[in-house]
Amino acid sequence: MSNSRWWFGEKSGLGTLPGVSVGCCTAMPTVSESICCQEADLDHVLRGQSCITMACTFTMLCREVDVLEVAMLSLKDVRGETLERPINSCLFRLTAYRQFTLWARGHLGKKNRIPIPACVVGSIRAVFPSLEYHGFEYAYDAF
């Protein structure tokens, strides 16, 4: 097994729930990012799937270019902005993360952030790659 994949239960931060023993998640740089979808209280969207990335709704909402473009247009319209074309992979990736969070968690509100499961991040990055990734950060208010 390569170092870039963790099977549930082998590393801290992934597979800490008892009885979770199938599937795999991509190793992430921090513990806060190393979350398995089975541990993330997502039963309402998992619907019996061993991994959230296997759900048809996930594929449609987070990996389909046309769906992501409509989501971008909708957000830009609400903000009174125009969508610049061509659309780069970074914007597709960020929109896919937003789509996932809206589907799985609902609207969180401004500066309310929670880590996305590692399998979701890996799946979205596979479709919309980059040479460099930023990773998860909590929003902090400047004092």
N, CA, C and O atoms as a MOPAC input file, in Angstrom:
PM7 MOZYME 1SCF
protein

 N      0.84800 1    -1.16900 1     0.00000 1
 C      0.00000 1     0.00000 1     0.00000 1
 C      0.89500 1     1.23500 1     0.00000 1
 O      1.87700 1     1.28100 1     0.74100 1
 N      0.56800 1     2.25500 1    -0.83300 1
 C      1.38300 1     3.45800 1    -0.91300 1
 C      1.10000 1     4.37700 1     0.26600 1
 O      0.09400 1     4.22200 1     0.95700 1
 N      1.99700 1     5.33900 1     0.49100 1
 C      1.84300 1     6.28400 1     1.58900 1
 C      0.71900 1     7.27500 1     1.35600 1
 O      0.24800 1     7.90000 1     2.30700 1
 N      0.26700 1     7.44000 1     0.09300 1
 C     -0.72700 1     8.45800 1    -0.19800 1
 C     -2.15200 1     8.00000 1     0.07600 1
 O     -3.07900 1     8.79100 1    -0.09700 1
 N     -2.36300 1     6.77200 1     0.49100 1
 C     -3.70200 1     6.28500 1     0.81200 1
 C     -3.70600 1     5.72800 1     2.22800 1
 O     -2.74400 1     5.07500 1     2.63300 1
 N     -4.74700 1     5.96900 1     2.97100 1
 C     -4.91500 1     5.40800 1     4.30600 1
 C     -6.15600 1     4.54900 1     4.29800 1
 O     -7.20400 1     4.98700 1     3.82500 1
 N     -6.06600 1     3.37300 1     4.79500 1
 C     -7.25700 1     2.55600 1     4.98300 1
 C     -7.82100 1     2.90000 1     6.33800 1
 O     -7.07000 1     3.17400 1     7.27300 1
 N     -9.12600 1     2.88900 1     6.45800 1
 C     -9.78600 1     3.24200 1     7.71500 1
 C     -9.13800 1     2.49400 1     8.87000 1
 O     -8.91600 1     1.28500 1     8.79400 1
 N     -8.84400 1     3.20900 1     9.92200 1
 C     -8.35800 1     2.59900 1    11.14400 1
 C     -6.85300 1     2.52900 1    11.28300 1
 O     -6.36200 1     2.14900 1    12.34600 1
 N     -6.09200 1     2.88500 1    10.24100 1
 C     -4.64000 1     2.75600 1    10.32800 1
 C     -3.94100 1     4.01300 1    10.80700 1
 O     -2.82300 1     3.92400 1    11.31400 1
 N     -4.54300 1     5.16500 1    10.66900 1
 C     -3.89100 1     6.41700 1    11.04500 1
 C     -4.83200 1     7.24900 1    11.89500 1
 O     -6.05300 1     7.16700 1    11.75800 1
 N     -4.25900 1     8.03900 1    12.76000 1
 C     -5.05000 1     8.96700 1    13.55800 1
 C     -5.73800 1     9.95700 1    12.63700 1
 O     -5.12400 1    10.49300 1    11.71600 1
 N     -7.01500 1    10.19400 1    12.89000 1
 C     -7.75800 1    11.14300 1    12.08200 1
 C     -8.62200 1    10.47700 1    11.04200 1
 O     -9.55700 1    11.10600 1    10.54700 1
 N     -8.36400 1     9.25500 1    10.69100 1
 C     -9.19600 1     8.51000 1     9.75300 1
 C     -9.57400 1     7.18800 1    10.38900 1
 O     -8.72200 1     6.49400 1    10.94300 1
 N    -10.82000 1     6.84500 1    10.31400 1
 C    -11.26800 1     5.54200 1    10.78700 1
 C    -11.22300 1     5.36000 1    12.27600 1
 O    -10.90800 1     4.27000 1    12.75300 1
 N    -11.52800 1     6.39600 1    13.02700 1
 C    -11.48900 1     6.25300 1    14.47400 1
 C    -12.78400 1     5.69900 1    15.04900 1
 O    -12.85800 1     5.41100 1    16.24300 1
 N    -13.80300 1     5.54800 1    14.21300 1
 C    -15.05100 1     4.95200 1    14.68900 1
 C    -14.92600 1     3.44400 1    14.72700 1
 O    -14.40300 1     2.85000 1    13.78400 1
 N    -15.39500 1     2.80300 1    15.79600 1
 C    -15.34300 1     1.34500 1    15.84600 1
 C    -16.24800 1     0.74000 1    14.77700 1
 O    -17.35200 1     1.22600 1    14.53100 1
 N    -15.76900 1    -0.31600 1    14.15300 1
 C    -16.56800 1    -1.01800 1    13.16100 1
 C    -16.41400 1    -0.50900 1    11.74400 1
 O    -16.91000 1    -1.15000 1    10.81800 1
 N    -15.74900 1     0.61600 1    11.53500 1
 C    -15.52500 1     1.12000 1    10.18500 1
 C    -14.28500 1     0.43100 1     9.64400 1
 O    -13.17900 1     0.64700 1    10.13900 1
 N    -14.47400 1    -0.40000 1     8.62600 1
 C    -13.32600 1    -1.18800 1     8.17500 1
 C    -13.23600 1    -1.34400 1     6.66100 1
 O    -12.39900 1    -2.10400 1     6.17600 1
 N    -14.07300 1    -0.64600 1     5.90600 1
 C    -14.00700 1    -0.77300 1     4.45500 1
 C    -13.76600 1     0.58800 1     3.82500 1
 O    -14.07700 1     1.61900 1     4.42200 1
 N    -13.21300 1     0.59000 1     2.62500 1
 C    -12.99900 1     1.82900 1     1.89900 1
 C    -11.65600 1     2.45300 1     2.20000 1
 O    -10.87100 1     1.92800 1     2.98900 1
 N    -11.40000 1     3.59900 1     1.55000 1
 C    -10.15000 1     4.30700 1     1.79900 1
 C    -10.34600 1     5.78500 1     1.53500 1
 O    -11.23300 1     6.18600 1     0.78200 1
 N     -9.50600 1     6.58900 1     2.16700 1
 C     -9.50400 1     8.03300 1     1.97000 1
 C     -8.08800 1     8.45700 1     1.61900 1
 O     -7.11900 1     7.79900 1     1.99900 1
 N     -7.97800 1     9.55400 1     0.89500 1
 C     -6.68400 1    10.10000 1     0.53700 1
 C     -6.07700 1    10.77900 1     1.75900 1
 O     -6.76100 1    11.52100 1     2.46300 1
 N     -4.81700 1    10.53300 1     2.00700 1
 C     -4.12500 1    11.18700 1     3.11700 1
 C     -4.08300 1    12.69000 1     2.86800 1
 O     -3.80000 1    13.13800 1     1.75700 1
 N     -4.36500 1    13.45600 1     3.90600 1
 C     -4.36100 1    14.90500 1     3.80200 1
 C     -3.24900 1    15.45400 1     4.69300 1
 O     -2.79100 1    14.75900 1     5.60000 1
 N     -2.80800 1    16.68600 1     4.45200 1
 C     -1.66600 1    17.22100 1     5.19100 1
 C     -1.90400 1    17.47200 1     6.67800 1
 O     -0.94700 1    17.48300 1     7.45200 1
 N     -3.14700 1    17.67500 1     7.09400 1
 C     -3.41500 1    17.95300 1     8.50200 1
 C     -4.47100 1    16.99600 1     9.04300 1
 O     -5.23400 1    16.40300 1     8.28100 1
 N     -4.50600 1    16.85400 1    10.36100 1
 C     -5.50300 1    15.99200 1    11.00700 1
 C     -6.90900 1    16.53800 1    10.77900 1
 O     -7.84500 1    15.76700 1    10.57200 1
 N     -7.06500 1    17.87200 1    10.81700 1
 C     -8.40600 1    18.44600 1    10.62500 1
 C     -8.95900 1    18.16000 1     9.23600 1
 O    -10.17600 1    18.11700 1     9.05700 1
 N     -8.08800 1    17.96400 1     8.25000 1
 C     -8.52500 1    17.63700 1     6.89300 1
 C     -8.68700 1    16.13600 1     6.68600 1
 O     -9.32900 1    15.71600 1     5.72300 1
 N     -8.12800 1    15.33400 1     7.55700 1
 C     -8.14200 1    13.87500 1     7.41100 1
 C     -9.40200 1    13.27200 1     8.01800 1
 O     -9.34800 1    12.52300 1     8.99300 1
 N    -10.52700 1    13.61300 1     7.42100 1
 C    -11.82300 1    13.15300 1     7.89900 1
 C    -12.39400 1    12.17000 1     6.88400 1
 O    -12.35400 1    12.40900 1     5.67700 1
 N    -12.92000 1    11.07400 1     7.38600 1
 C    -13.58100 1    10.07500 1     6.54800 1
 C    -15.06700 1    10.41600 1     6.48000 1
 O    -15.64400 1    10.85100 1     7.47600 1
 N    -15.68500 1    10.22900 1     5.33500 1
 C    -17.11500 1    10.52400 1     5.20300 1
 C    -17.96400 1     9.65100 1     6.12500 1
 O    -19.07500 1    10.03600 1     6.48800 1
 N    -17.45600 1     8.48600 1     6.50400 1
 C    -18.18500 1     7.60500 1     7.41500 1
 C    -18.20700 1     8.16100 1     8.84000 1
 O    -19.05700 1     7.78200 1     9.64600 1
 N    -17.27500 1     9.05600 1     9.14500 1
 C    -17.15300 1     9.63900 1    10.47800 1
 C    -17.75600 1    11.03900 1    10.56400 1
 O    -17.79600 1    11.62700 1    11.64500 1
 N    -18.21600 1    11.56900 1     9.45900 1
 C    -18.57800 1    12.98100 1     9.39500 1
 C    -20.06900 1    13.25600 1     9.59600 1
 O    -20.54200 1    14.33200 1     9.23200 1
 N    -20.81200 1    12.32000 1    10.16100 1
 C    -22.24100 1    12.51200 1    10.40800 1
 C    -22.98000 1    12.89500 1     9.11900 1
 O    -23.69300 1    13.89700 1     9.07000 1
 N    -22.79400 1    12.08200 1     8.09000 1
 C    -23.41200 1    12.33800 1     6.78800 1
 C    -24.35900 1    11.21700 1     6.36100 1
 O    -24.58300 1    11.01600 1     5.16800 1
 N    -24.91300 1    10.48800 1     7.33000 1
 C    -25.79500 1     9.36900 1     7.00500 1
 C    -26.96000 1     9.78300 1     6.11500 1
 O    -27.41100 1     8.99500 1     5.28300 1
 N    -27.45100 1    11.00700 1     6.28000 1
 C    -28.58000 1    11.48300 1     5.48600 1
 C    -28.25100 1    11.60600 1     4.00000 1
 O    -29.16100 1    11.57500 1     3.17100 1
 N    -26.96600 1    11.74600 1     3.64200 1
 C    -26.58200 1    11.77800 1     2.22900 1
 C    -25.85100 1    10.50700 1     1.80000 1
 O    -25.82400 1    10.18800 1     0.61100 1
 N    -25.26200 1     9.78300 1     2.74100 1
 C    -24.59300 1     8.51900 1     2.41500 1
 C    -25.60000 1     7.46600 1     1.93900 1
 O    -25.34200 1     6.74500 1     0.97500 1
 N    -26.72600 1     7.38600 1     2.60800 1
 C    -27.80600 1     6.46700 1     2.24900 1
 C    -27.31000 1     5.05300 1     1.94800 1
 O    -27.66600 1     4.46100 1     0.92900 1
 N    -26.48500 1     4.52600 1     2.85100 1
 C    -26.01500 1     3.15300 1     2.72300 1
 C    -24.77800 1     2.96000 1     1.86400 1
 O    -24.24700 1     1.85100 1     1.81000 1
 N    -24.29800 1     4.00100 1     1.19000 1
 C    -23.07700 1     3.89500 1     0.38100 1
 C    -21.86600 1     3.75900 1     1.30200 1
 O    -21.85300 1     4.31800 1     2.39800 1
 N    -20.85500 1     3.02100 1     0.86100 1
 C    -19.64200 1     2.89000 1     1.66500 1
 C    -18.78900 1     4.15400 1     1.60100 1
 O    -17.93900 1     4.37400 1     2.46400 1
 N    -19.01200 1     4.98600 1     0.58000 1
 C    -18.28000 1     6.24200 1     0.42800 1
 C    -19.20500 1     7.25900 1    -0.23500 1
 O    -19.93200 1     6.92500 1    -1.17100 1
 N    -19.17800 1     8.47400 1     0.24100 1
 C    -20.03500 1     9.52900 1    -0.28000 1
 C    -19.77100 1     9.80400 1    -1.75500 1
 O    -20.67100 1    10.23400 1    -2.47700 1
 N    -18.54200 1     9.55800 1    -2.20900 1
 C    -18.20700 1     9.82000 1    -3.61500 1
 C    -18.84800 1     8.81100 1    -4.56500 1
 O    -18.80200 1     8.99000 1    -5.78200 1
 N    -19.44200 1     7.75500 1    -4.01900 1
 C    -20.14100 1     6.76400 1    -4.83700 1
 C    -21.60000 1     7.15100 1    -5.08800 1
 O    -22.26900 1     6.54500 1    -5.92400 1
 N    -22.08800 1     8.15400 1    -4.36900 1
 C    -23.48100 1     8.58300 1    -4.51800 1
 C    -23.66900 1     9.31500 1    -5.85200 1
 O    -22.86500 1    10.17300 1    -6.21400 1
 N    -24.71800 1     8.97500 1    -6.56300 1
 C    -25.01500 1     9.62200 1    -7.84800 1
 C    -25.17900 1    11.13100 1    -7.68500 1
 O    -24.75700 1    11.90300 1    -8.54500 1
 N    -25.79300 1    11.54400 1    -6.58200 1
 C    -26.00000 1    12.97800 1    -6.34300 1
 C    -24.66500 1    13.70300 1    -6.20300 1
 O    -24.51500 1    14.81900 1    -6.70000 1
 N    -23.69900 1    13.08600 1    -5.53800 1
 C    -22.37300 1    13.69500 1    -5.41000 1
 C    -21.77100 1    13.92200 1    -6.79300 1
 O    -21.28800 1    15.01500 1    -7.08900 1
 N    -21.79700 1    12.90300 1    -7.63100 1
 C    -21.22900 1    13.01100 1    -8.97900 1
 C    -21.88800 1    14.13100 1    -9.76200 1
 O    -21.21100 1    14.93200 1   -10.40700 1
 N    -23.20500 1    14.18200 1    -9.70300 1
 C    -23.94200 1    15.19700 1   -10.45100 1
 C    -23.64800 1    16.60800 1    -9.92200 1
 O    -23.40000 1    17.51900 1   -10.71300 1
 N    -23.67100 1    16.79700 1    -8.62300 1
 C    -23.51300 1    18.13500 1    -8.04700 1
 C    -22.07100 1    18.63400 1    -8.02400 1
 O    -21.83300 1    19.83700 1    -8.13400 1
 N    -21.11400 1    17.73300 1    -7.88500 1
 C    -19.73700 1    18.14300 1    -7.61000 1
 C    -18.72400 1    17.82200 1    -8.69700 1
 O    -17.58700 1    18.28800 1    -8.62800 1
 N    -19.10900 1    17.03700 1    -9.70200 1
 C    -18.14300 1    16.66200 1   -10.73200 1
 C    -18.59800 1    17.00600 1   -12.14900 1
 O    -17.82000 1    16.88800 1   -13.09600 1
 N    -19.83600 1    17.42400 1   -12.29700 1
 C    -20.37200 1    17.75600 1   -13.62300 1
 C    -20.15500 1    19.23600 1   -13.93500 1
 O    -20.66100 1    20.10700 1   -13.22700 1
 N    -19.40400 1    19.51100 1   -14.99100 1
 C    -19.03800 1    20.87400 1   -15.37000 1
 C    -20.27200 1    21.75300 1   -15.58400 1
 O    -20.30500 1    22.88700 1   -15.10600 1
 N    -21.27800 1    21.25500 1   -16.28800 1
 C    -22.46400 1    22.06500 1   -16.56900 1
 C    -23.20500 1    22.46100 1   -15.29400 1
 O    -23.65800 1    23.59900 1   -15.16900 1
 N    -23.33000 1    21.54100 1   -14.35900 1
 C    -24.00200 1    21.82600 1   -13.08600 1
 C    -23.20300 1    22.86000 1   -12.30000 1
 O    -23.77800 1    23.77700 1   -11.71300 1
 N    -21.89200 1    22.71700 1   -12.28900 1
 C    -21.04000 1    23.66900 1   -11.56500 1
 C    -21.10100 1    25.06500 1   -12.19300 1
 O    -21.08200 1    26.07000 1   -11.48300 1
 N    -21.17300 1    25.11900 1   -13.52400 1
 C    -21.29300 1    26.41900 1   -14.19400 1
 C    -22.58000 1    27.12600 1   -13.80500 1
 O    -22.57400 1    28.33200 1   -13.56000 1
 N    -23.68500 1    26.38800 1   -13.74500 1
 C    -24.96000 1    26.97600 1   -13.33700 1
 C    -24.86900 1    27.48200 1   -11.89800 1
 O    -25.38400 1    28.55600 1   -11.58500 1
 N    -24.21400 1    26.71200 1   -11.01800 1
 C    -24.03300 1    27.14700 1    -9.62900 1
 C    -23.21100 1    28.43200 1    -9.57300 1
 O    -23.52300 1    29.33600 1    -8.79800 1
 N    -22.15900 1    28.51800 1   -10.39400 1
 C    -21.33900 1    29.73400 1   -10.43700 1
 C    -22.16100 1    30.92100 1   -10.92400 1
 O    -22.11400 1    32.00300 1   -10.34000 1
 N    -22.91800 1    30.70500 1   -12.00500 1
 C    -23.74800 1    31.77700 1   -12.55700 1
 C    -24.76700 1    32.26600 1   -11.53400 1
 O    -25.01000 1    33.46700 1   -11.41300 1
 N    -25.35200 1    31.34000 1   -10.81100 1
 C    -26.33800 1    31.69000 1    -9.78900 1
 C    -25.71100 1    32.55200 1    -8.69300 1
 O    -26.28000 1    33.57200 1    -8.30600 1
 N    -24.54700 1    32.14800 1    -8.19500 1
 C    -23.86900 1    32.90800 1    -7.15500 1
 C    -23.45600 1    34.28400 1    -7.66200 1
 O    -23.62600 1    35.28500 1    -6.96500 1
 N    -22.91900 1    34.33200 1    -8.86100 1
 C    -22.50200 1    35.61700 1    -9.43600 1
 C    -23.71400 1    36.52700 1    -9.62900 1
 O    -23.62300 1    37.73300 1    -9.40200 1
 N    -24.84700 1    35.95700 1   -10.04700 1
 C    -26.06400 1    36.72900 1   -10.25700 1
 C    -26.53900 1    37.35200 1    -8.93700 1
 O    -26.91300 1    38.52400 1    -8.90000 1
 N    -26.52000 1    36.56700 1    -7.86600 1
 C    -26.93100 1    37.06800 1    -6.55200 1
 C    -26.01800 1    38.21200 1    -6.11300 1
 O    -26.47100 1    39.18200 1    -5.50500 1
 N    -24.75400 1    38.08800 1    -6.42100 1
 C    -23.78100 1    39.11200 1    -6.01500 1
 C    -23.71100 1    40.28700 1    -6.99700 1
 O    -23.00700 1    41.26500 1    -6.74400 1
 N    -24.43600 1    40.19500 1    -8.11400 1
 C    -24.40700 1    41.26100 1    -9.11200 1
 C    -23.10100 1    41.30900 1    -9.88200 1
 O    -22.68600 1    42.37600 1   -10.33400 1
 N    -22.45000 1    40.16500 1   -10.03600 1
 C    -21.17400 1    40.08000 1   -10.74000 1
 C    -21.36100 1    39.30300 1   -12.04400 1
 O    -22.39300 1    38.66700 1   -12.25400 1
 N    -20.35600 1    39.36000 1   -12.91300 1
 C    -20.38100 1    38.56200 1   -14.13700 1
 C    -19.34900 1    37.44500 1   -14.02100 1
 O    -18.32900 1    37.58800 1   -13.34700 1
 N    -19.63400 1    36.34200 1   -14.68500 1
 C    -18.73100 1    35.19800 1   -14.67300 1
 C    -17.72600 1    35.34200 1   -15.80500 1
 O    -18.09500 1    35.35700 1   -16.98000 1
 N    -16.46700 1    35.44500 1   -15.44400 1
 C    -15.39000 1    35.57000 1   -16.43900 1
 C    -15.11300 1    34.21200 1   -17.06900 1
 O    -15.04500 1    33.20100 1   -16.37000 1
 N    -14.95600 1    34.18900 1   -18.36400 1
 C    -14.64200 1    32.94500 1   -19.07200 1
 C    -13.30300 1    33.11100 1   -19.76900 1
 O    -12.96400 1    34.24000 1   -20.12200 1
 N    -12.53500 1    32.08300 1   -19.98500 1
 C    -12.82000 1    30.70400 1   -19.60900 1
 C    -12.70300 1    30.50200 1   -18.09700 1
 O    -11.97300 1    31.22000 1   -17.41400 1
 N    -13.42400 1    29.53000 1   -17.60200 1
 C    -13.43000 1    29.22700 1   -16.17900 1
 C    -12.26900 1    28.28300 1   -15.87900 1
 O    -12.11300 1    27.25700 1   -16.54100 1
 N    -11.46000 1    28.62600 1   -14.88600 1
 C    -10.29500 1    27.79500 1   -14.57700 1
 C    -10.64300 1    26.68100 1   -13.58500 1
 O    -11.69700 1    26.70500 1   -12.94900 1
 N     -9.74800 1    25.71800 1   -13.46900 1
 C     -9.94800 1    24.56700 1   -12.58100 1
 C    -10.14600 1    24.98000 1   -11.13100 1
 O    -10.92400 1    24.35700 1   -10.40900 1
 N     -9.45300 1    26.01500 1   -10.70300 1
 C     -9.56400 1    26.47000 1    -9.31200 1
 C    -11.00100 1    26.88600 1    -9.00000 1
 O    -11.53600 1    26.50800 1    -7.95800 1
 N    -11.62600 1    27.65000 1    -9.88000 1
 C    -12.99600 1    28.08100 1    -9.63400 1
 C    -13.97100 1    26.90100 1    -9.67300 1
 O    -14.91400 1    26.84500 1    -8.88400 1
 N    -13.74100 1    25.95500 1   -10.59800 1
 C    -14.57500 1    24.74600 1   -10.61400 1
 C    -14.42500 1    23.97800 1    -9.29900 1
 O    -15.41400 1    23.51800 1    -8.72900 1
 N    -13.19600 1    23.84300 1    -8.82400 1
 C    -12.92900 1    23.11200 1    -7.58700 1
 C    -13.60100 1    23.79000 1    -6.38700 1
 O    -14.25000 1    23.11700 1    -5.58600 1
 N    -13.45700 1    25.08800 1    -6.25700 1
 C    -14.07000 1    25.81600 1    -5.15100 1
 C    -15.59600 1    25.73100 1    -5.20000 1
 O    -16.25500 1    25.60500 1    -4.16700 1
 N    -16.14100 1    25.80100 1    -6.39900 1
 C    -17.59900 1    25.67900 1    -6.55300 1
 C    -18.06000 1    24.27500 1    -6.19100 1
 O    -19.11600 1    24.10700 1    -5.58200 1
 N    -17.28200 1    23.27300 1    -6.55700 1
 C    -17.62200 1    21.88800 1    -6.20300 1
 C    -17.60300 1    21.70100 1    -4.68300 1
 O    -18.48000 1    21.03200 1    -4.13600 1
 N    -16.62300 1    22.27700 1    -4.00100 1
 C    -16.58600 1    22.21200 1    -2.53700 1
 C    -17.82000 1    22.88900 1    -1.94000 1
 O    -18.42500 1    22.37400 1    -0.99900 1
 N    -18.18300 1    24.03100 1    -2.48400 1
 C    -19.36300 1    24.76400 1    -2.01200 1
 C    -20.63400 1    23.93300 1    -2.24500 1
 O    -21.50400 1    23.85700 1    -1.37700 1
 N    -20.72600 1    23.31600 1    -3.42200 1
 C    -21.88600 1    22.47600 1    -3.74600 1
 C    -21.99100 1    21.31100 1    -2.75900 1
 O    -23.07300 1    21.01100 1    -2.25500 1
 N    -20.85900 1    20.66100 1    -2.49000 1
 C    -20.86800 1    19.54400 1    -1.55500 1
 C    -21.35500 1    19.99200 1    -0.17900 1
 O    -22.21700 1    19.35200 1     0.42200 1
 N    -20.79800 1    21.09300 1     0.30900 1
 C    -21.16000 1    21.57700 1     1.63500 1
 C    -22.63500 1    21.94400 1     1.70400 1
 O    -23.30600 1    21.62100 1     2.68500 1
 N    -23.14700 1    22.61000 1     0.68300 1
 C    -24.56200 1    22.96500 1     0.65900 1
 C    -25.44100 1    21.71900 1     0.66900 1
 O    -26.43900 1    21.66600 1     1.38900 1
 N    -25.07500 1    20.71900 1    -0.12700 1
 C    -25.83500 1    19.46500 1    -0.19400 1
 C    -25.75400 1    18.68100 1     1.11600 1
 O    -26.77000 1    18.21100 1     1.62800 1
 N    -24.54900 1    18.54400 1     1.65000 1
 C    -24.33500 1    17.68400 1     2.81500 1
 C    -24.64300 1    18.36700 1     4.14600 1
 O    -25.08800 1    17.70500 1     5.08400 1
 N    -24.41800 1    19.66400 1     4.24500 1
 C    -24.54900 1    20.36600 1     5.52500 1
 C    -25.57900 1    21.48500 1     5.53500 1
 O    -25.99300 1    21.94000 1     6.60100 1
 N    -25.99400 1    21.93000 1     4.35100 1
 C    -26.86400 1    23.09700 1     4.28000 1
 C    -26.02700 1    24.36300 1     4.30700 1
 O    -24.79900 1    24.31100 1     4.36000 1
 N    -26.70400 1    25.49500 1     4.27200 1
 C    -26.00900 1    26.78300 1     4.28700 1
 C    -25.36200 1    26.99700 1     5.65500 1
 O    -26.04300 1    26.94500 1     6.67900 1
 N    -24.06300 1    27.23400 1     5.67400 1
 C    -23.34000 1    27.40900 1     6.94000 1
 C    -23.29800 1    28.85900 1     7.39600 1
 O    -23.20000 1    29.13100 1     8.59300 1
 N    -23.36800 1    29.77300 1     6.47200 1
 C    -23.26500 1    31.19000 1     6.80700 1
 C    -21.84500 1    31.69700 1     6.61200 1
 O    -20.89500 1    30.91900 1     6.52400 1
 N    -21.72200 1    32.99900 1     6.54800 1
 C    -20.43500 1    33.64400 1     6.30200 1
 C    -19.42100 1    33.28200 1     7.38700 1
 O    -19.72200 1    33.35700 1     8.57800 1
 N    -18.23900 1    32.89700 1     6.97400 1
 C    -17.09700 1    32.55000 1     7.82500 1
 C    -17.31300 1    31.31400 1     8.69500 1
 O    -16.50000 1    31.03900 1     9.57700 1
 N    -18.37600 1    30.57400 1     8.46900 1
 C    -18.58700 1    29.30200 1     9.15700 1
 C    -18.09100 1    28.19900 1     8.23500 1
 O    -18.69900 1    27.92100 1     7.20100 1
 N    -17.00000 1    27.58300 1     8.61000 1
 C    -16.37900 1    26.56300 1     7.76500 1
 C    -16.20200 1    25.27700 1     8.54300 1
 O    -15.93500 1    25.28500 1     9.74400 1
 N    -16.35700 1    24.16100 1     7.82600 1
 C    -16.05200 1    22.85300 1     8.39900 1
 C    -15.28400 1    22.06400 1     7.34900 1
 O    -15.52200 1    22.22900 1     6.15300 1
 N    -14.36400 1    21.20800 1     7.78500 1
 C    -13.58500 1    20.42500 1     6.82200 1
 C    -14.48200 1    19.49000 1     6.00000 1
 O    -15.49400 1    18.98700 1     6.48900 1
 N    -14.09200 1    19.27800 1     4.76900 1
 C    -14.77900 1    18.37100 1     3.85100 1
 C    -14.06900 1    17.02500 1     3.92800 1
 O    -12.84200 1    16.99400 1     4.01900 1
 N    -14.80000 1    15.90800 1     3.89400 1
 C    -14.14000 1    14.60000 1     3.95000 1
 C    -13.04000 1    14.44700 1     2.89200 1
 O    -13.15100 1    14.95600 1     1.77700 1
 N    -11.98700 1    13.73900 1     3.27300 1
 C    -10.82100 1    13.56600 1     2.40300 1
 C    -11.17100 1    12.92300 1     1.06700 1
 O    -10.58600 1    13.27400 1     0.04200 1
 N    -12.11500 1    11.98800 1     1.06500 1
 C    -12.49600 1    11.33000 1    -0.18600 1
 C    -13.14200 1    12.31800 1    -1.15500 1
 O    -12.94600 1    12.22100 1    -2.36700 1
 N    -13.90700 1    13.26200 1    -0.62400 1
 C    -14.55800 1    14.27700 1    -1.44400 1
 C    -13.51900 1    15.20400 1    -2.04700 1
 O    -13.55200 1    15.49000 1    -3.24400 1
 N    -12.59900 1    15.67100 1    -1.22000 1
 C    -11.53200 1    16.55200 1    -1.70100 1
 C    -10.72800 1    15.84600 1    -2.79500 1
 O    -10.45300 1    16.43600 1    -3.84000 1
 N    -10.35200 1    14.59000 1    -2.56000 1
 C     -9.57800 1    13.83400 1    -3.55300 1
 C    -10.33200 1    13.63500 1    -4.85200 1
 O     -9.75100 1    13.74800 1    -5.93100 1
 N    -11.61300 1    13.34100 1    -4.76100 1
 C    -12.43100 1    13.12900 1    -5.95700 1
 C    -12.56200 1    14.41000 1    -6.77900 1
 O    -12.46000 1    14.38100 1    -8.00500 1
 N    -12.78600 1    15.52500 1    -6.09900 1
 C    -12.91800 1    16.80700 1    -6.79600 1
 C    -11.57600 1    17.23300 1    -7.39300 1
 O    -11.53000 1    17.74000 1    -8.51400 1
 N    -10.50500 1    17.03300 1    -6.66400 1
 C     -9.17100 1    17.38100 1    -7.19300 1
 C     -8.79400 1    16.51800 1    -8.39300 1
 O     -8.06100 1    16.97300 1    -9.27200 1
 N     -9.27600 1    15.29600 1    -8.44300 1
 C     -8.98400 1    14.42500 1    -9.58800 1
 C     -9.62600 1    14.95700 1   -10.87300 1
 O     -9.07500 1    14.79400 1   -11.96200 1
 N    -10.78800 1    15.59200 1   -10.73700 1
 C    -11.49500 1    16.12800 1   -11.90400 1
 C    -11.00000 1    17.52900 1   -12.25300 1
 O    -10.92200 1    17.88800 1   -13.42800 1
 N    -10.66800 1    18.31500 1   -11.23700 1
 C    -10.23200 1    19.70200 1   -11.43100 1
 C     -8.86200 1    19.90100 1   -10.78200 1
 O     -8.75200 1    20.52300 1    -9.72600 1
 N     -7.81800 1    19.36500 1   -11.42500 1
 C     -6.47600 1    19.36900 1   -10.82000 1
 C     -5.79200 1    20.73700 1   -10.84300 1
 O     -6.18400 1    21.64900 1   -11.57100 1
 N     -4.76400 1    20.83700 1   -10.02300 1
 C     -3.93000 1    22.02500 1    -9.95100 1
 C     -2.51900 1    21.58200 1    -9.59300 1
 O     -2.32000 1    20.47900 1    -9.08500 1
 N     -1.54700 1    22.43700 1    -9.85600 1
 C     -0.17700 1    22.13700 1    -9.46000 1
 C      0.01800 1    22.38000 1    -7.96900 1
 O      0.93700 1    21.83200 1    -7.36100 1
 N     -0.84700 1    23.20300 1    -7.38100 1
 C     -0.72800 1    23.56000 1    -5.98100 1
 C     -2.12000 1    23.67400 1    -5.36200 1
 O     -3.04100 1    24.20400 1    -5.98400 1
 N     -2.26700 1    23.17200 1    -4.12800 1
 C     -3.53100 1    23.24200 1    -3.41700 1
 C     -3.35400 1    24.01100 1    -2.11700 1
 O     -2.28800 1    23.97100 1    -1.50200 1
 N     -4.39500 1    24.70400 1    -1.70500 1
 C     -4.32500 1    25.53100 1    -0.49800 1
 C     -4.65400 1    24.75000 1     0.77400 1
 O     -3.96600 1    24.91800 1     1.78100 1
 N     -5.65600 1    23.92800 1     0.75900 1
 C     -6.03800 1    23.18200 1     1.95500 1
 C     -7.03600 1    23.93900 1     2.81600 1
 O     -7.32700 1    25.10900 1     2.56700 1
 N     -7.55200 1    23.26600 1     3.82200 1
 C     -8.59600 1    23.82400 1     4.68000 1
 C     -8.03100 1    24.78200 1     5.71500 1
 O     -6.97800 1    24.53500 1     6.30300 1
 N     -8.74800 1    25.88000 1     5.92900 1
 C     -8.43600 1    26.82200 1     7.00300 1
 C     -9.73800 1    27.28900 1     7.62200 1
 O    -10.71200 1    27.54700 1     6.91500 1
 N     -9.75400 1    27.39800 1     8.93600 1
 C    -10.90000 1    28.01500 1     9.61500 1
 C    -10.85700 1    29.50400 1     9.34400 1
 O     -9.78300 1    30.07900 1     9.17100 1
 N    -12.02200 1    30.13000 1     9.30800 1
 C    -12.09700 1    31.58500 1     9.13700 1
 C    -11.84300 1    32.25200 1    10.48200 1
 O    -12.43400 1    31.88100 1    11.49500 1
 N    -10.97300 1    33.22100 1    10.47600 1
 C    -10.65500 1    33.95500 1    11.69400 1
 C    -10.97400 1    35.42900 1    11.47800 1
 O    -10.70100 1    35.99100 1    10.41700 1
 N    -11.54800 1    36.03300 1    12.48600 1
 C    -11.82000 1    37.46200 1    12.41700 1
 C    -10.54000 1    38.22400 1    12.76100 1
 O     -9.82200 1    37.87600 1    13.69800 1
 N    -10.27800 1    39.26100 1    11.98700 1
 C     -9.12100 1    40.10900 1    12.28400 1
 C     -9.51600 1    41.08600 1    13.39100 1
 O    -10.57800 1    41.70500 1    13.33000 1
 N     -8.67400 1    41.21800 1    14.38200 1
 C     -8.97000 1    42.12200 1    15.49300 1
 C     -8.22800 1    43.41200 1    15.31600 1
 O     -8.34400 1    44.31100 1    16.15000 1

